[in-house]
């Protein structure tokens, strides 16, 4: 039934879908930056920056000049190369690195500042709360939300950073090579499984894949209906998966690797250890 529903939706779109994948990605970024993305996304509450960037170290004492600009500079230093990174290859269990999303880093790493690493942990929890606020659900499991893909881009004369988070990663009714997920593509929260985070806004946005305007984000430009039966089948499978492609976002600037977050129960599950032996959750880049 889902296949025919998607097919009918795509046919109804017809020639109205004129934007390429790259143009749609740029349009989404522009909408988010201009505050006009409500028709394509469900905005989340902004993530509070670490206290050192708020202008205050303590309740009554002003800190010397730290600001959002410093936050962006620290991100640039870490994302810019090995010199701004702490190698944590020996600290992160290999099973987590293997399961997590990989990137272009020479090693598994974190930011030198613990506050920045905690910020990205908060980014995951911010998404979970945002899902709940909009009537949806996401879990921190090896099947659901545990990773994001980072990229850089420029606008208004500044270098900015973004991430595309993928939730509901391994639905049980798609061939992903991973079995055992307690959800499938019919899950009510599946249409918002893609989330865009923008550093300069310190905010995430749930991408509405039920909106046909966002469909180019999920398929290559060459994939069109009505060319061949096999292509129609593939078209519907791609839209069924509802996975926002990260390549058009990376093409705006640079690929910055992957962010991974695993809670203690998931660490125990992936490493085959007792949950009581896991002292804390893990957030790292690869």
C-alpha positions in Angstrom: 0.0 0.0 0.0 2.9 2.4 0.9 4.5 1.8 -2.5 1.3 2.9 -4.4 0.8 5.9 -2.0 4.4 7.1 -2.7 3.9 6.5 -6.4 0.7 8.5 -6.5 2.3 11.3 -4.5 5.2 11.5 -6.9 3.0 11.5 -10.0 0.8 14.2 -8.5 4.0 16.3 -8.1 4.7 16.0 -11.8 6.7 18.7 -13.2 6.2 20.9 -10.2 9.4 19.4 -8.7 11.9 21.6 -10.5 14.7 21.9 -7.9 17.7 19.6 -8.1 19.0 17.9 -5.0 21.7 20.5 -4.6 19.3 23.4 -5.0 16.9 21.9 -2.5 19.7 21.5 0.1 20.7 25.1 -0.5 17.0 26.2 -0.2 16.7 24.4 3.1 19.8 26.1 4.5 18.5 29.5 3.3 15.1 28.9 4.8 16.7 27.9 8.2 19.0 30.9 8.2 16.2 33.3 7.3 13.7 31.9 9.8 11.3 30.7 7.1 11.7 27.0 7.4 8.5 26.2 9.2 6.9 24.8 6.0 9.7 22.3 5.5 10.8 21.6 9.1 9.7 21.5 12.7 12.1 23.9 14.6 13.6 22.7 17.8 14.5 25.0 20.7 18.0 26.5 20.5 20.7 24.6 22.3 22.2 26.7 25.1 25.9 27.3 24.5 28.4 26.3 27.2 28.6 28.8 29.9 32.1 30.0 28.9 30.5 31.4 25.7 27.6 33.2 27.4 29.7 36.0 28.8 29.6 34.7 32.3 31.7 32.2 34.2 29.8 32.5 37.4 26.5 33.9 38.4 27.7 37.5 39.1 31.1 37.7 37.4 31.5 38.6 33.8 34.0 36.5 31.8 36.5 38.3 29.6 35.0 38.5 26.2 33.9 34.9 25.4 31.0 34.9 22.9 29.3 33.0 20.2 32.1 34.1 17.8 34.5 32.3 20.1 32.2 29.2 20.0 32.4 29.3 16.2 36.2 29.7 16.3 36.6 26.8 18.6 34.5 24.7 16.3 36.6 25.7 13.4 39.8 24.8 15.2 38.5 21.3 16.0 36.9 20.7 12.7 39.9 22.2 10.9 42.3 19.4 11.5 44.3 17.1 13.8 45.9 20.0 15.8 42.6 21.0 17.3 41.6 17.5 18.2 42.3 15.1 21.1 43.0 11.5 20.0 40.7 9.2 22.0 41.2 6.1 19.8 42.4 4.1 22.8 39.5 5.3 25.1 36.5 4.4 22.9 35.6 0.7 22.6 36.3 -0.6 19.1 32.7 -1.9 18.9 31.4 1.6 19.1 33.7 2.9 16.5 32.8 0.1 14.2 29.0 0.6 14.7 29.2 4.4 14.5 29.4 6.6 11.4 32.8 7.0 10.0 34.3 10.1 8.5 37.5 11.6 7.2 39.4 11.9 10.4 42.8 10.1 10.9 41.6 8.9 14.3 38.7 8.9 16.7 38.7 12.3 18.4 37.0 14.8 20.7 37.4 18.5 21.3 40.0 19.5 23.9 37.3 21.4 25.8 35.0 19.1 27.7 32.3 21.8 27.5 32.2 21.5 23.7 31.9 17.7 23.9 29.1 18.0 26.4 27.4 20.5 24.0 27.2 17.8 21.3 25.8 15.4 23.9 23.2 18.0 24.6 22.4 18.3 20.9 21.2 14.7 20.9 19.1 15.2 23.9 17.7 18.4 22.4 16.5 16.4 19.4 14.9 13.8 21.7 13.0 16.6 23.5 12.1 18.3 20.3 10.6 15.1 18.9 8.5 14.8 22.1 7.4 18.4 21.8 6.2 17.7 18.2 4.4 14.5 19.1 7.2 12.1 18.0 9.6 9.7 19.6 13.2 8.7 19.2 15.4 6.5 21.2 19.2 6.3 21.8 19.8 2.8 20.6 21.9 1.1 18.0 18.9 1.0 15.7 17.7 4.5 16.1 19.5 7.8 16.8 23.3 7.6 17.4 25.0 9.5 14.7 25.3 12.6 12.5 27.3 13.8 9.5 29.1 17.1 9.8 29.9 19.6 7.0 31.0 23.2 6.6 29.4 25.9 4.4 29.7 29.7 4.0 27.1 32.4 4.1 27.1 36.1 4.8 30.9 36.2 4.8 31.2 33.6 7.6 32.2 29.9 7.8 29.4 28.0 9.4 29.0 24.3 10.3 26.1 21.9 10.0 25.1 18.3 10.7 22.6 16.0 9.3 21.3 13.5 12.0 19.7 10.3 10.9 17.3 8.7 13.4 15.4 5.4 12.9 18.5 4.2 11.1 17.7 0.5 10.7 13.9 -0.1 10.2 12.9 -3.7 10.2 11.2 -3.6 6.8 14.2 -2.4 4.8 17.2 -4.4 3.9 19.9 -2.7 5.8 22.0 -5.7 6.9 20.9 -5.0 10.5 18.0 -6.9 12.1 16.1 -6.6 15.3 14.7 -3.1 15.3 11.4 -2.6 17.1 10.1 -0.2 14.4 9.6 0.0 10.7 9.0 2.7 8.0 5.4 2.9 9.1 6.3 4.2 12.5 4.6 7.6 13.1 7.9 9.3 13.8 9.7 7.9 10.7 8.8 10.9 8.5 10.9 13.2 10.7 13.9 10.9 10.9 16.2 13.5 9.4 17.4 16.4 11.5 19.5 19.4 10.4 21.6 21.3 13.0 23.3 24.7 12.2 26.1 25.9 14.4 25.5 29.7 14.0 21.9 29.2 15.2 22.8 26.5 17.8 19.5 25.0 16.7 18.2 21.8 15.1 15.3 21.3 12.7 13.3 18.2 12.1 13.0 17.8 8.3 9.4 17.0 7.3 9.8 14.2 4.6 6.0 14.2 4.2 6.4 17.5 2.4 7.0 16.7 -1.3 9.3 19.8 -1.5 11.9 17.9 0.6 11.8 14.8 -1.6 14.8 15.8 -3.8 16.9 15.7 -0.7 16.3 11.9 -0.5 17.0 10.8 -4.1 19.6 11.5 -6.8 18.5 13.8 -9.7 18.7 11.1 -12.3 16.1 8.9 -10.5 12.8 9.8 -12.0 9.5 8.0 -12.5 8.2 6.7 -15.8 11.6 5.7 -17.3 11.5 2.0 -16.6 9.8 -0.4 -14.2 13.0 -1.1 -12.2 13.5 2.6 -11.8 9.9 3.1 -10.6 10.5 0.3 -8.0 13.8 1.9 -6.9 12.3 5.3 -6.7 9.7 4.1 -4.3 12.2 2.2 -2.2 14.3 5.3 -1.9 11.4 7.5 -0.8 10.3 4.7 1.5 13.6 4.9 3.2 13.3 8.7 3.6 17.1 9.2 4.1 18.3 12.7 3.4 21.5 12.5 1.4 24.4 14.3 3.0 26.4 14.8 -0.2 24.7 18.0 -1.4 25.4 19.6 2.0 29.0 18.4 2.0 29.3 19.9 -1.5 28.6 23.3 -0.1 31.9 23.3 1.7 33.8 20.3 3.3 33.1 16.9 4.8 33.9 17.1 8.4 33.3 13.5 9.5 30.8 11.9 11.8 29.5 12.5 15.3 28.5 9.5 17.4 26.7 9.2 20.7 26.1 6.0 22.6 24.4 5.7 26.0 25.5 3.2 28.7 22.8 0.6 27.8 23.8 0.7 24.1 27.5 0.5 25.0 26.8 -2.6 27.1 24.7 -4.1 24.2 27.4 -3.5 21.6 30.4 -4.5 23.7 28.6 -7.5 25.4 29.4 -6.2 28.9 27.3 -5.6 32.0 25.6 -2.2 32.0 26.9 -1.7 35.5 30.5 -1.7 34.2 29.8 1.2 31.8 30.7 4.3 33.8 29.4 6.9 31.3 28.0 7.4 27.9 30.3 8.1 24.9 30.3 11.0 22.5 33.1 11.2 19.8 33.9 12.1 16.3 35.4 9.9 13.6 
